[in-house]
Amino acid sequence: MDTVIVLFTRDLRVHDHPALSAACERGGRVVPLFVLDPAVPAGCRAGFLLDCLADLRESLRARHGDLIVRRGDVVAETMRLVREVEAGAIFAGGDVSELGRTRERRFAGERIDFRLFPGLTVVPPGALRPSGGGEHYRVFTPYWRAWSGWTRRAVLAAPSHVPLPPGLVAGDLPGPSPHPAARGGESAARARLKSWSSQGLDGYADGRDDLAGDRTSRLSPYLRFGCLSPLELAAAAGDRQEFVRQLCWRDFFHQVTLAFPRINRDDYRPRPRRWRDDAHAVEMWKAGMTGVPIVDAGMRQLLAEGWMHNRARMIVADYLVNHLGVDWRTGARHFFDLLLDGDVANNSGNWQWVAGTGNSTRPGRRLNPVRQAARFDHDAAYIRRYVPELAGLPTPEARTPWRLSRQVAGYPAPITPVD
């Protein structure tokens, strides 16, 4: 059989990897490849990405293969390797982003057998179509019903042997980068999944909105880089519907992005709204110095950890868009720059949902940050953890320090009136 290049992009794992499994089953040579493209810098995710690649390389070497690393334009470098190893095919996981789909079109125009495989989501993004017509679901609930009835493919085991051609220069991974709070890679992802499945999954429904309790899975960065198969995660979750529903939301925004690839730039549902241009307010929001403690706690968690609790993401996004009146794209860019799990579909889809320009069925909704803090941070432990200026205050005052007779030293008054 001929040689197949398996191009890794957002699927940095060996378990449940349809493209890798299919290549190994052909009986020929398999060349696992990752291309570091300087035109697509990893930014704050660089350290996490390098962990992922190093771990993937070790997993492939344990199976008699290796990860070939090249630098440059993904299509050009892949085709150069095609000629070097005389490959007859390129196998890759499908993507939904504009960047990924542009690459796919370029590969399709080359004289090579180029095949795309599932694995990015639980249900392939283009598999479900509304019964009444249309290329994708615009509302979550009917999508959830259709998604829940979909017959899933089997979860694939990792291949036992990856037959790499002899004599290939693997290529070096870059040197150390500033390291995030979480360690990347499939090994870390699977360890986290095992631990959380036994200790946190059963309590997810009751605790997922507890800001201080930190009872969410924290698996989102691993899903973003494909260190963990979303299908395998859904299988592990079983009938815990609250958690499975979150995986469905992830799939939902991917199928929206497939149909609307400019989701990170254009309003999905345009609304007649004028945004405020307030550079000072934006900078205070980014720094976690708005004077609204629950907002500042979330923004400081983002700065410190490259991650933020999902409930906090909703609160801080709503504050920027609906209280400060700032364009959702400003917030989406900041999140994308700093989040370890930042990707186009989920990040932009959720920001547009908050802004009322996306898939929300209640586009005019607005959150009250004080009520959100009282409900989801009832003893202000989350606020005290990330806003130490308020650590010594009683709970009610820690949520609303502007109501004190004297301003708290080092902490600002609200930059806009709070309900």
Contacts in CASP RR format, 6 or more apart in sequence:
PFRMAT RR
TARGET T0000
AUTHOR 0000-0000-0000
METHOD contacts of the structure
MODEL  1
MDTVIVLFTRDLRVHDHPALSAACERGGRVVPLFVLDPAVPAGCRAGFLL
DCLADLRESLRARHGDLIVRRGDVVAETMRLVREVEAGAIFAGGDVSELG
RTRERRFAGERIDFRLFPGLTVVPPGALRPSGGGEHYRVFTPYWRAWSGW
TRRAVLAAPSHVPLPPGLVAGDLPGPSPHPAARGGESAARARLKSWSSQG
LDGYADGRDDLAGDRTSRLSPYLRFGCLSPLELAAAAGDRQEFVRQLCWR
DFFHQVTLAFPRINRDDYRPRPRRWRDDAHAVEMWKAGMTGVPIVDAGMR
QLLAEGWMHNRARMIVADYLVNHLGVDWRTGARHFFDLLLDGDVANNSGN
WQWVAGTGNSTRPGRRLNPVRQAARFDHDAAYIRRYVPELAGLPTPEART
PWRLSRQVAGYPAPITPVD
1 26 0 8 1.000
1 27 0 8 1.000
1 28 0 8 1.000
1 29 0 8 1.000
2 26 0 8 1.000
2 28 0 8 1.000
2 29 0 8 1.000
2 86 0 8 1.000
2 87 0 8 1.000
2 88 0 8 1.000
2 89 0 8 1.000
3 28 0 8 1.000
3 29 0 8 1.000
3 30 0 8 1.000
3 31 0 8 1.000
3 85 0 8 1.000
3 86 0 8 1.000
3 87 0 8 1.000
3 88 0 8 1.000
3 165 0 8 1.000
4 23 0 8 1.000
4 26 0 8 1.000
4 28 0 8 1.000
4 29 0 8 1.000
4 30 0 8 1.000
4 31 0 8 1.000
4 87 0 8 1.000
4 88 0 8 1.000
4 89 0 8 1.000
4 90 0 8 1.000
4 91 0 8 1.000
5 31 0 8 1.000
5 33 0 8 1.000
5 78 0 8 1.000
5 81 0 8 1.000
5 82 0 8 1.000
5 85 0 8 1.000
5 87 0 8 1.000
5 89 0 8 1.000
5 90 0 8 1.000
5 91 0 8 1.000
6 19 0 8 1.000
6 20 0 8 1.000
6 23 0 8 1.000
6 30 0 8 1.000
6 31 0 8 1.000
6 32 0 8 1.000
6 33 0 8 1.000
6 90 0 8 1.000
6 91 0 8 1.000
6 92 0 8 1.000
7 19 0 8 1.000
7 33 0 8 1.000
7 34 0 8 1.000
7 35 0 8 1.000
7 74 0 8 1.000
7 78 0 8 1.000
7 90 0 8 1.000
7 91 0 8 1.000
7 92 0 8 1.000
7 93 0 8 1.000
8 32 0 8 1.000
8 33 0 8 1.000
8 34 0 8 1.000
8 56 0 8 1.000
8 67 0 8 1.000
8 92 0 8 1.000
9 34 0 8 1.000
9 74 0 8 1.000
9 92 0 8 1.000
9 93 0 8 1.000
9 95 0 8 1.000
9 100 0 8 1.000
10 93 0 8 1.000
10 95 0 8 1.000
10 120 0 8 1.000
10 224 0 8 1.000
10 225 0 8 1.000
10 226 0 8 1.000
10 343 0 8 1.000
11 17 0 8 1.000
11 19 0 8 1.000
11 93 0 8 1.000
11 119 0 8 1.000
11 120 0 8 1.000
11 226 0 8 1.000
12 34 0 8 1.000
12 52 0 8 1.000
12 53 0 8 1.000
12 55 0 8 1.000
12 56 0 8 1.000
12 185 0 8 1.000
12 186 0 8 1.000
12 225 0 8 1.000
12 226 0 8 1.000
12 227 0 8 1.000
13 56 0 8 1.000
13 59 0 8 1.000
13 186 0 8 1.000
13 189 0 8 1.000
13 226 0 8 1.000
13 227 0 8 1.000
13 228 0 8 1.000
13 229 0 8 1.000
14 20 0 8 1.000
14 56 0 8 1.000
14 59 0 8 1.000
14 60 0 8 1.000
14 63 0 8 1.000
14 158 0 8 1.000
14 159 0 8 1.000
14 186 0 8 1.000
15 156 0 8 1.000
15 157 0 8 1.000
15 158 0 8 1.000
15 186 0 8 1.000
15 190 0 8 1.000
15 229 0 8 1.000
15 232 0 8 1.000
16 119 0 8 1.000
16 155 0 8 1.000
16 156 0 8 1.000
16 157 0 8 1.000
16 158 0 8 1.000
16 229 0 8 1.000
16 231 0 8 1.000
16 232 0 8 1.000
17 119 0 8 1.000
17 156 0 8 1.000
17 158 0 8 1.000
17 229 0 8 1.000
18 93 0 8 1.000
18 117 0 8 1.000
18 118 0 8 1.000
18 119 0 8 1.000
18 153 0 8 1.000
18 156 0 8 1.000
19 91 0 8 1.000
19 92 0 8 1.000
19 93 0 8 1.000
19 115 0 8 1.000
19 117 0 8 1.000
20 30 0 8 1.000
20 32 0 8 1.000
20 91 0 8 1.000
20 159 0 8 1.000
20 162 0 8 1.000
21 156 0 8 1.000
21 159 0 8 1.000
22 91 0 8 1.000
22 115 0 8 1.000
22 117 0 8 1.000
23 30 0 8 1.000
23 89 0 8 1.000
23 91 0 8 1.000
24 30 0 8 1.000
24 159 0 8 1.000
24 161 0 8 1.000
24 162 0 8 1.000
24 163 0 8 1.000
27 163 0 8 1.000
28 163 0 8 1.000
29 85 0 8 1.000
29 163 0 8 1.000
29 164 0 8 1.000
29 165 0 8 1.000
30 65 0 8 1.000
30 162 0 8 1.000
30 163 0 8 1.000
30 164 0 8 1.000
31 68 0 8 1.000
31 81 0 8 1.000
31 85 0 8 1.000
31 87 0 8 1.000
31 164 0 8 1.000
31 165 0 8 1.000
31 168 0 8 1.000
32 56 0 8 1.000
32 60 0 8 1.000
32 65 0 8 1.000
32 66 0 8 1.000
32 67 0 8 1.000
32 68 0 8 1.000
32 162 0 8 1.000
32 164 0 8 1.000
33 67 0 8 1.000
33 68 0 8 1.000
33 69 0 8 1.000
33 70 0 8 1.000
33 78 0 8 1.000
33 81 0 8 1.000
34 53 0 8 1.000
34 56 0 8 1.000
34 67 0 8 1.000
34 68 0 8 1.000
34 69 0 8 1.000
34 70 0 8 1.000
35 69 0 8 1.000
35 70 0 8 1.000
35 71 0 8 1.000
35 72 0 8 1.000
35 73 0 8 1.000
35 74 0 8 1.000
35 77 0 8 1.000
35 78 0 8 1.000
36 69 0 8 1.000
36 70 0 8 1.000
36 71 0 8 1.000
36 72 0 8 1.000
36 174 0 8 1.000
37 71 0 8 1.000
37 72 0 8 1.000
37 73 0 8 1.000
37 74 0 8 1.000
38 71 0 8 1.000
38 72 0 8 1.000
39 72 0 8 1.000
39 73 0 8 1.000
40 99 0 8 1.000
42 49 0 8 1.000
43 337 0 8 1.000
44 178 0 8 1.000
44 180 0 8 1.000
44 306 0 8 1.000
44 337 0 8 1.000
44 338 0 8 1.000
44 340 0 8 1.000
45 180 0 8 1.000
45 340 0 8 1.000
45 342 0 8 1.000
46 174 0 8 1.000
46 177 0 8 1.000
46 178 0 8 1.000
47 176 0 8 1.000
47 177 0 8 1.000
47 178 0 8 1.000
47 179 0 8 1.000
47 180 0 8 1.000
47 184 0 8 1.000
48 180 0 8 1.000
48 182 0 8 1.000
48 183 0 8 1.000
48 184 0 8 1.000
48 221 0 8 1.000
48 225 0 8 1.000
48 340 0 8 1.000
49 225 0 8 1.000
50 173 0 8 1.000
50 174 0 8 1.000
50 175 0 8 1.000
50 176 0 8 1.000
50 177 0 8 1.000
51 183 0 8 1.000
51 184 0 8 1.000
51 185 0 8 1.000
51 188 0 8 1.000
52 184 0 8 1.000
52 185 0 8 1.000
52 186 0 8 1.000
52 225 0 8 1.000
52 227 0 8 1.000
53 67 0 8 1.000
53 69 0 8 1.000
53 173 0 8 1.000
54 173 0 8 1.000
54 185 0 8 1.000
55 184 0 8 1.000
55 185 0 8 1.000
55 186 0 8 1.000
55 187 0 8 1.000
55 188 0 8 1.000
55 227 0 8 1.000
56 67 0 8 1.000
56 185 0 8 1.000
56 186 0 8 1.000
57 66 0 8 1.000
57 67 0 8 1.000
57 170 0 8 1.000
57 173 0 8 1.000
58 187 0 8 1.000
59 158 0 8 1.000
59 186 0 8 1.000
59 187 0 8 1.000
60 66 0 8 1.000
60 67 0 8 1.000
60 162 0 8 1.000
60 164 0 8 1.000
63 158 0 8 1.000
63 159 0 8 1.000
63 160 0 8 1.000
63 161 0 8 1.000
63 162 0 8 1.000
64 161 0 8 1.000
64 162 0 8 1.000
64 163 0 8 1.000
64 164 0 8 1.000
65 162 0 8 1.000
65 163 0 8 1.000
65 164 0 8 1.000
66 164 0 8 1.000
66 168 0 8 1.000
66 170 0 8 1.000
67 170 0 8 1.000
68 81 0 8 1.000
68 168 0 8 1.000
68 169 0 8 1.000
68 170 0 8 1.000
68 171 0 8 1.000
69 170 0 8 1.000
69 171 0 8 1.000
69 172 0 8 1.000
69 173 0 8 1.000
70 77 0 8 1.000
70 78 0 8 1.000
70 80 0 8 1.000
70 81 0 8 1.000
70 171 0 8 1.000
71 77 0 8 1.000
74 103 0 8 1.000
75 103 0 8 1.000
75 106 0 8 1.000
75 107 0 8 1.000
75 110 0 8 1.000
78 90 0 8 1.000
78 107 0 8 1.000
79 110 0 8 1.000
79 112 0 8 1.000
81 87 0 8 1.000
82 88 0 8 1.000
82 90 0 8 1.000
82 112 0 8 1.000
85 165 0 8 1.000
85 168 0 8 1.000
87 112 0 8 1.000
88 112 0 8 1.000
88 113 0 8 1.000
89 112 0 8 1.000
89 113 0 8 1.000
89 114 0 8 1.000
89 115 0 8 1.000
90 107 0 8 1.000
90 112 0 8 1.000
90 113 0 8 1.000
90 114 0 8 1.000
90 115 0 8 1.000
91 115 0 8 1.000
91 117 0 8 1.000
92 104 0 8 1.000
92 107 0 8 1.000
92 114 0 8 1.000
92 115 0 8 1.000
92 116 0 8 1.000
92 117 0 8 1.000
93 116 0 8 1.000
93 117 0 8 1.000
93 118 0 8 1.000
93 119 0 8 1.000
93 120 0 8 1.000
94 100 0 8 1.000
94 104 0 8 1.000
94 116 0 8 1.000
94 117 0 8 1.000
94 118 0 8 1.000
94 119 0 8 1.000
94 120 0 8 1.000
95 101 0 8 1.000
95 103 0 8 1.000
95 104 0 8 1.000
95 120 0 8 1.000
96 120 0 8 1.000
96 125 0 8 1.000
96 254 0 8 1.000
96 255 0 8 1.000
96 257 0 8 1.000
96 258 0 8 1.000
96 261 0 8 1.000
96 344 0 8 1.000
96 345 0 8 1.000
97 257 0 8 1.000
97 261 0 8 1.000
97 343 0 8 1.000
97 344 0 8 1.000
97 345 0 8 1.000
98 261 0 8 1.000
98 262 0 8 1.000
98 344 0 8 1.000
99 344 0 8 1.000
101 261 0 8 1.000
104 114 0 8 1.000
104 116 0 8 1.000
107 114 0 8 1.000
108 114 0 8 1.000
118 124 0 8 1.000
118 153 0 8 1.000
119 229 0 8 1.000
119 230 0 8 1.000
119 231 0 8 1.000
120 226 0 8 1.000
120 230 0 8 1.000
120 254 0 8 1.000
121 230 0 8 1.000
121 250 0 8 1.000
121 251 0 8 1.000
121 254 0 8 1.000
121 255 0 8 1.000
122 147 0 8 1.000
122 152 0 8 1.000
122 230 0 8 1.000
122 231 0 8 1.000
122 234 0 8 1.000
122 247 0 8 1.000
122 248 0 8 1.000
122 251 0 8 1.000
123 147 0 8 1.000
123 150 0 8 1.000
123 152 0 8 1.000
123 251 0 8 1.000
125 251 0 8 1.000
125 254 0 8 1.000
125 255 0 8 1.000
125 257 0 8 1.000
125 258 0 8 1.000
126 136 0 8 1.000
126 255 0 8 1.000
126 258 0 8 1.000
127 150 0 8 1.000
128 137 0 8 1.000
128 143 0 8 1.000
128 146 0 8 1.000
128 147 0 8 1.000
128 150 0 8 1.000
128 255 0 8 1.000
129 135 0 8 1.000
129 136 0 8 1.000
130 136 0 8 1.000
130 137 0 8 1.000
130 142 0 8 1.000
135 259 0 8 1.000
136 255 0 8 1.000
136 256 0 8 1.000
136 258 0 8 1.000
136 259 0 8 1.000
137 143 0 8 1.000
137 146 0 8 1.000
137 252 0 8 1.000
137 255 0 8 1.000
137 256 0 8 1.000
138 256 0 8 1.000
138 359 0 8 1.000
139 359 0 8 1.000
139 361 0 8 1.000
140 248 0 8 1.000
140 249 0 8 1.000
140 252 0 8 1.000
140 359 0 8 1.000
143 248 0 8 1.000
143 252 0 8 1.000
143 255 0 8 1.000
144 245 0 8 1.000
144 248 0 8 1.000
144 252 0 8 1.000
147 248 0 8 1.000
147 251 0 8 1.000
147 252 0 8 1.000
148 248 0 8 1.000
152 231 0 8 1.000
152 234 0 8 1.000
152 235 0 8 1.000
153 231 0 8 1.000
155 229 0 8 1.000
155 231 0 8 1.000
155 232 0 8 1.000
155 235 0 8 1.000
180 305 0 8 1.000
180 306 0 8 1.000
180 340 0 8 1.000
181 304 0 8 1.000
181 305 0 8 1.000
181 306 0 8 1.000
181 307 0 8 1.000
182 188 0 8 1.000
182 218 0 8 1.000
182 221 0 8 1.000
182 305 0 8 1.000
182 307 0 8 1.000
182 340 0 8 1.000
184 221 0 8 1.000
184 222 0 8 1.000
184 225 0 8 1.000
184 227 0 8 1.000
185 222 0 8 1.000
185 225 0 8 1.000
185 227 0 8 1.000
186 222 0 8 1.000
186 227 0 8 1.000
186 228 0 8 1.000
188 222 0 8 1.000
188 227 0 8 1.000
189 219 0 8 1.000
189 222 0 8 1.000
189 227 0 8 1.000
189 228 0 8 1.000
190 228 0 8 1.000
192 217 0 8 1.000
192 218 0 8 1.000
192 219 0 8 1.000
192 222 0 8 1.000
193 217 0 8 1.000
193 219 0 8 1.000
193 228 0 8 1.000
193 233 0 8 1.000
193 236 0 8 1.000
196 217 0 8 1.000
196 218 0 8 1.000
196 219 0 8 1.000
197 236 0 8 1.000
200 215 0 8 1.000
200 217 0 8 1.000
201 217 0 8 1.000
201 236 0 8 1.000
201 237 0 8 1.000
201 240 0 8 1.000
201 243 0 8 1.000
202 240 0 8 1.000
203 215 0 8 1.000
204 215 0 8 1.000
204 216 0 8 1.000
204 217 0 8 1.000
204 240 0 8 1.000
204 242 0 8 1.000
204 243 0 8 1.000
205 240 0 8 1.000
205 241 0 8 1.000
205 242 0 8 1.000
205 243 0 8 1.000
207 213 0 8 1.000
207 215 0 8 1.000
208 215 0 8 1.000
208 216 0 8 1.000
208 242 0 8 1.000
208 243 0 8 1.000
208 310 0 8 1.000
208 311 0 8 1.000
209 311 0 8 1.000
209 375 0 8 1.000
209 376 0 8 1.000
210 376 0 8 1.000
211 297 0 8 1.000
211 309 0 8 1.000
211 311 0 8 1.000
211 312 0 8 1.000
211 376 0 8 1.000
211 377 0 8 1.000
211 381 0 8 1.000
211 382 0 8 1.000
212 377 0 8 1.000
212 379 0 8 1.000
212 381 0 8 1.000
212 382 0 8 1.000
212 385 0 8 1.000
213 381 0 8 1.000
213 382 0 8 1.000
214 309 0 8 1.000
216 309 0 8 1.000
216 310 0 8 1.000
217 243 0 8 1.000
218 307 0 8 1.000
219 228 0 8 1.000
219 233 0 8 1.000
220 307 0 8 1.000
220 340 0 8 1.000
220 341 0 8 1.000
221 307 0 8 1.000
221 340 0 8 1.000
221 341 0 8 1.000
222 228 0 8 1.000
223 230 0 8 1.000
223 233 0 8 1.000
223 250 0 8 1.000
223 341 0 8 1.000
224 340 0 8 1.000
224 341 0 8 1.000
224 342 0 8 1.000
224 343 0 8 1.000
230 247 0 8 1.000
230 250 0 8 1.000
230 251 0 8 1.000
233 247 0 8 1.000
234 244 0 8 1.000
234 247 0 8 1.000
237 243 0 8 1.000
237 244 0 8 1.000
237 247 0 8 1.000
238 244 0 8 1.000
250 345 0 8 1.000
250 346 0 8 1.000
252 359 0 8 1.000
253 345 0 8 1.000
253 346 0 8 1.000
253 348 0 8 1.000
253 349 0 8 1.000
253 350 0 8 1.000
253 359 0 8 1.000
254 345 0 8 1.000
254 346 0 8 1.000
256 263 0 8 1.000
256 268 0 8 1.000
256 345 0 8 1.000
256 349 0 8 1.000
256 359 0 8 1.000
257 263 0 8 1.000
257 344 0 8 1.000
257 345 0 8 1.000
257 348 0 8 1.000
257 349 0 8 1.000
260 266 0 8 1.000
260 268 0 8 1.000
263 344 0 8 1.000
263 345 0 8 1.000
263 348 0 8 1.000
263 349 0 8 1.000
263 352 0 8 1.000
264 329 0 8 1.000
264 332 0 8 1.000
264 336 0 8 1.000
264 344 0 8 1.000
264 347 0 8 1.000
264 348 0 8 1.000
265 329 0 8 1.000
267 352 0 8 1.000
267 357 0 8 1.000
267 358 0 8 1.000
268 349 0 8 1.000
268 352 0 8 1.000
268 357 0 8 1.000
268 358 0 8 1.000
268 359 0 8 1.000
269 352 0 8 1.000
269 356 0 8 1.000
269 357 0 8 1.000
269 358 0 8 1.000
269 359 0 8 1.000
269 363 0 8 1.000
270 357 0 8 1.000
271 356 0 8 1.000
271 357 0 8 1.000
271 363 0 8 1.000
275 325 0 8 1.000
275 326 0 8 1.000
275 327 0 8 1.000
276 324 0 8 1.000
276 325 0 8 1.000
276 326 0 8 1.000
278 324 0 8 1.000
278 325 0 8 1.000
278 326 0 8 1.000
280 415 0 8 1.000
281 290 0 8 1.000
281 324 0 8 1.000
281 326 0 8 1.000
281 415 0 8 1.000
281 416 0 8 1.000
282 320 0 8 1.000
282 324 0 8 1.000
282 326 0 8 1.000
282 330 0 8 1.000
284 290 0 8 1.000
284 291 0 8 1.000
284 412 0 8 1.000
284 415 0 8 1.000
285 295 0 8 1.000
285 299 0 8 1.000
285 316 0 8 1.000
285 319 0 8 1.000
285 320 0 8 1.000
285 324 0 8 1.000
285 326 0 8 1.000
286 299 0 8 1.000
286 334 0 8 1.000
287 299 0 8 1.000
287 303 0 8 1.000
288 295 0 8 1.000
288 296 0 8 1.000
288 298 0 8 1.000
288 299 0 8 1.000
288 300 0 8 1.000
288 303 0 8 1.000
289 296 0 8 1.000
289 412 0 8 1.000
290 296 0 8 1.000
290 299 0 8 1.000
290 319 0 8 1.000
290 412 0 8 1.000
290 414 0 8 1.000
290 415 0 8 1.000
290 416 0 8 1.000
291 401 0 8 1.000
291 402 0 8 1.000
291 411 0 8 1.000
291 412 0 8 1.000
291 413 0 8 1.000
291 414 0 8 1.000
291 415 0 8 1.000
292 319 0 8 1.000
292 369 0 8 1.000
292 414 0 8 1.000
292 418 0 8 1.000
293 373 0 8 1.000
293 380 0 8 1.000
293 383 0 8 1.000
293 387 0 8 1.000
293 390 0 8 1.000
293 398 0 8 1.000
293 399 0 8 1.000
293 400 0 8 1.000
293 401 0 8 1.000
294 312 0 8 1.000
294 315 0 8 1.000
294 369 0 8 1.000
294 370 0 8 1.000
294 372 0 8 1.000
294 373 0 8 1.000
294 377 0 8 1.000
294 382 0 8 1.000
294 383 0 8 1.000
294 399 0 8 1.000
295 315 0 8 1.000
295 316 0 8 1.000
295 319 0 8 1.000
295 369 0 8 1.000
296 386 0 8 1.000
296 387 0 8 1.000
297 312 0 8 1.000
297 377 0 8 1.000
297 382 0 8 1.000
297 383 0 8 1.000
297 385 0 8 1.000
297 386 0 8 1.000
297 387 0 8 1.000
298 308 0 8 1.000
298 309 0 8 1.000
298 312 0 8 1.000
298 315 0 8 1.000
298 316 0 8 1.000
298 382 0 8 1.000
298 386 0 8 1.000
299 308 0 8 1.000
299 316 0 8 1.000
300 386 0 8 1.000
300 387 0 8 1.000
301 307 0 8 1.000
301 308 0 8 1.000
301 309 0 8 1.000
301 312 0 8 1.000
301 386 0 8 1.000
302 308 0 8 1.000
302 335 0 8 1.000
302 338 0 8 1.000
302 339 0 8 1.000
303 338 0 8 1.000
304 386 0 8 1.000
306 338 0 8 1.000
306 339 0 8 1.000
306 340 0 8 1.000
307 339 0 8 1.000
307 340 0 8 1.000
307 341 0 8 1.000
308 316 0 8 1.000
308 339 0 8 1.000
309 382 0 8 1.000
311 372 0 8 1.000
311 376 0 8 1.000
312 382 0 8 1.000
313 335 0 8 1.000
313 350 0 8 1.000
314 350 0 8 1.000
314 354 0 8 1.000
314 367 0 8 1.000
315 367 0 8 1.000
315 369 0 8 1.000
315 372 0 8 1.000
317 328 0 8 1.000
317 331 0 8 1.000
317 350 0 8 1.000
317 351 0 8 1.000
317 354 0 8 1.000
317 355 0 8 1.000
318 354 0 8 1.000
318 366 0 8 1.000
318 367 0 8 1.000
318 369 0 8 1.000
319 367 0 8 1.000
319 369 0 8 1.000
320 326 0 8 1.000
320 328 0 8 1.000
320 330 0 8 1.000
320 331 0 8 1.000
321 327 0 8 1.000
321 328 0 8 1.000
321 351 0 8 1.000
321 354 0 8 1.000
321 355 0 8 1.000
322 354 0 8 1.000
322 355 0 8 1.000
322 366 0 8 1.000
322 367 0 8 1.000
323 366 0 8 1.000
323 369 0 8 1.000
323 416 0 8 1.000
323 418 0 8 1.000
324 415 0 8 1.000
324 416 0 8 1.000
328 351 0 8 1.000
328 352 0 8 1.000
328 354 0 8 1.000
328 355 0 8 1.000
328 357 0 8 1.000
329 351 0 8 1.000
331 351 0 8 1.000
332 347 0 8 1.000
332 348 0 8 1.000
332 351 0 8 1.000
335 342 0 8 1.000
335 347 0 8 1.000
335 351 0 8 1.000
336 342 0 8 1.000
336 344 0 8 1.000
336 347 0 8 1.000
339 347 0 8 1.000
349 358 0 8 1.000
349 359 0 8 1.000
352 358 0 8 1.000
352 359 0 8 1.000
353 359 0 8 1.000
353 360 0 8 1.000
354 360 0 8 1.000
356 363 0 8 1.000
356 364 0 8 1.000
357 363 0 8 1.000
368 419 0 8 1.000
369 418 0 8 1.000
369 419 0 8 1.000
370 399 0 8 1.000
370 400 0 8 1.000
370 418 0 8 1.000
370 419 0 8 1.000
373 380 0 8 1.000
373 383 0 8 1.000
373 399 0 8 1.000
374 399 0 8 1.000
377 383 0 8 1.000
377 399 0 8 1.000
378 395 0 8 1.000
379 395 0 8 1.000
380 390 0 8 1.000
380 393 0 8 1.000
380 395 0 8 1.000
380 398 0 8 1.000
380 399 0 8 1.000
383 390 0 8 1.000
383 398 0 8 1.000
383 399 0 8 1.000
384 390 0 8 1.000
384 391 0 8 1.000
384 392 0 8 1.000
384 398 0 8 1.000
387 411 0 8 1.000
389 408 0 8 1.000
389 409 0 8 1.000
389 410 0 8 1.000
389 411 0 8 1.000
390 397 0 8 1.000
390 398 0 8 1.000
390 401 0 8 1.000
390 408 0 8 1.000
390 411 0 8 1.000
391 398 0 8 1.000
392 398 0 8 1.000
393 401 0 8 1.000
393 408 0 8 1.000
397 403 0 8 1.000
397 404 0 8 1.000
400 418 0 8 1.000
401 407 0 8 1.000
401 408 0 8 1.000
401 411 0 8 1.000
402 413 0 8 1.000
402 414 0 8 1.000
402 418 0 8 1.000
407 413 0 8 1.000
END
